Amino acid sequence: MKVAVIVFPGTNCEMDTKYACEKLGANVSLVFHKEDKLPSDIRLVILPGGFSYGDYLRSAAIAKFSPIMQDVIRFANEGGNVLGICNGFQMLLEMQLLPGAMKRNANVHFISKFHHLKVINTANKFLHLFKENDILNIPIAHGEGNYFIDEAGLRDLYANDQVLLQYVDAQGRISNPNGSLDSIACICNKERNVFGLMPHPERAIEELLGSSDGVDMLRGLLA
Amino acid sequence: MKNLEEVLKKNKLTVDEYNNILTIMGREPNALEMSIFSSMWSEHCSYKSSKKYLNGFPTKAPWVIQGPGENAGVIDIGDGMAAVFKMESHNHPSFIEPYQGAATGVGGILRDVFTMGARPVANMNSLRFGNITNNDKISKHQRYLVRGVVAGIGDYGNCMGVPTIGGETFFDESYNGNILVNAFTLGLAKSDEIFYGKAEGIGNPVVYVGSKTGRDGLGGAVMASDSFTEENKSLRPTVQVGDPFAEKLLLEACLELFKQDYIVGIQDMGAAGLTSSSFEMAGRSGSGMIMHLDRVPAREEGMEPFEFMLSESQERMLICAKKGYEHKVLEIFHKWDLDAEVIGEVTNSGNMELFWHGKRVADIPVQPISEAAPIYDRPVREPAYLKKIAVINCDDFESVTNQDAFIKLVSSVEVVDKAWIYEQYDSMVQTNTIKAPGSLDASVIRVKQNGKALAMSSDCNPRYNYIDPKNGAAAAVMESGRNVAMSGARPLAITDCLNYGNPENPEIMWQFAQGCYGIKEACAALHTPVVSGNVSLYNETNGVGVFPTPAIVMVGLNEDANKVLPSAFVNDGASIYLVGETKSDFGGSLYMKELFDAVGGKLACIDYAKELKLWNLVIEANRAGLLSSAKDVNVGGIAIALAKMSAKSGKGVTCKLSLDNTRDIFAESFSRALVEVRDENDFETLAKEVGIKVEKIGTIGGKSFTCNDVSMDIEQLQDIYFNRFMQVIEQDL
């Protein structure tokens, strides 16, 4: 399967994402943000983690103006699968391909650690290889992962099965590292082809590094 | 020259140095030339006080590709790969402005490494602060400094996408007036694709790349070569401002450039900016150079030649390109939206000629200023305090029960987990981190290119260095090597950051000299040469210097990334062995400091042969699959080392040792380790072969921690270990 990983100035997880997808058998192209067209036959677009444009204004606020983004929006609107990880999730919110917004972490600090997640919904390509209530252990690393959405929006998310992962502890009890509303870590759009999450599945594909719980997430989209 | 005295004072030059300048120039220098000499001959750039002692460091081994003298050291790690690393201080700026000072320290060391053609793959840092625990003005200010430094380090490294995988912190009153911020970076390169800071080949263009030059950091190198007093507290304008985003672009552009054959040499603009980079590049090659300062990209209008030469604006590099390829070079940097300009060329004049709108404004011979910088033989005198503190003994104080002592020691901010710090650092980006910060002992990353693992550990116990400057420094080398060995890696080479007080004080100079002797002796005996390093002097405020602090980072190689040894307990029911011998060594101990507020006594004996045996035993036993975990024994002795292994793993342990004195469970004898053994017979046999004493002292399991007459519930132990630091550091928020 052909995957495009978009590289913005300040992106820093593109190589990790490429490495992970290739390890799972994908054919990965790194696409520079100044391009205006995705390569042909792309089946999955990944917006990787990092600090696009330094995140000096508001995380991911500038990346949406990059030339390639018009084609990413077209791709998503035509039903193509798009995954935004960390800074990529923030981009999807900025481009309104996903609803809601990000605030600074509740404790104001950058937080980097392994964190447990609970699978809330599996009726989507991203998590279809898991069972509901599975507990996963996947690294987080962000300064602005405090997800927010208004009440009506939140009701919609639940009504349409768009809340996919929640931050929990090892026993599955809510444990919220960053102040996210309802401890939300991952959502998708109504059409279930655009996915955004703050945790880094590409960092959890080998037991040597502490966890391989990210494998079935990526495999879900690569299958 | 008019007002010579005033001019020399402003430039921090002596009359002797001025006479030397007259000889070199054959005439009176103009103001621009004076400021160039001032920077190049500052302590920070010229190492004029320290050079005498740095000469003669062991720097060679079959695996050393590049020793000191370049932007960073380089060692061979097999399969055509090389590790490029160095540590550097950013002490003075971080005390003045903690966030930017620490951030630009990280930025500077990253550039030192990627300018050599290496992609940075790991950061570490070694931090010393004053007392942070009290509820007074000093501790409050120190806590503010900790928060600023940590945020600065995090924001810069995180944005760069380089994981911060470990480090060390230490808190003592001696740093109340001068904190120490030492930053370390390790990068990977192909061993035949290393780039050097040289400028040669007549007519080859000199290219400036990176951020524009502004007025920030003007005279930073000169500032860092002075001690703090009441008068110079308002030095904030001499601190640079960091832009990690610009540096990330610079990194990617440089690495793209290095894949091509367009350049002769490259060097980052660190301390003394354009001045030191241009003089050092030309100096290494014996070349001359012309630079047109009006062509340097400027951040603001109206800047003058001396400001371009002395600015320490960050995120800039100087390149000597191959003639005819300058446009290719510019193209790459423009792709990354960075400034890039041809500002001069290499000549054979042997002089640095600076032009301003076509007019020559400076003309200085290169070799004498960079290669013939002054070397001082400053007076040394054994400090008077040493004799007084040498007699201090635990028996001088009221005795404390082991249980009470344990509670005090295990709650010490020096001992407890520092998640509050390291969770602000992205430690896992690049997906190589095997032993992340908080794992105890060395930090370890795998090398994707060859399946091996690199272990590294930053260490220095300033109390040891205070009571015995020579052996304290040697002990730092031993400890960093021991930590590396505990992960199963073979220690290969060190980088150092030598932080001392004012070298014009003979007692401080003596400490420095002794520290160098200690490092020399230890590195030679342990076969771990020095490949790079940095000296930071004048860490003194109002006449009070910091504890001698020679921070050492040891780098080692594990042949198999799948055989990295953890440092916390793994299996319930497994046996714990103590390796090495325990004596009643309390000189400079945590025990004396925490219980009696005393720093004194006699340092434990150093035995390099024994140290090497310990390393060999753990490395060999791990290779043979005999061990499940290993941890060295250092501050707080056996009891604290066991408590850390227990807290980190959440597993209880019961240990019983027979010792000369009951308090010896806290003794700090060197060359010891705790190992969790999988195969006891084979391990004991191997220990006999290696010739080192091992002793089974207990078993893992249960819900409590017990070591002789000390015990604590695991839950309580973990609560202290994991929560205490945050309680201390956030008490005023």
Interface residues (C-beta under 8 A of the other chain):
Chain A: P9 G10 N12 C13 M15 D16 Y19 A20 K34 G49 G50 F51 Y53 G54 D55 Y56 H109 F110 I111 S112 K113 P139 A141 G143 H200 E202 R203 I205 E206 L208 L209
Chain B: A151 G154 D155 N158 C159 M160 G161 D243 P244 F245 A246 K248 L249 K335 W336 D337 A419 Y422 E423 Q424 Y425 D426 S427 M428 V429 Q430 T431 N432 T433 I434 R446 K448 A561 N562
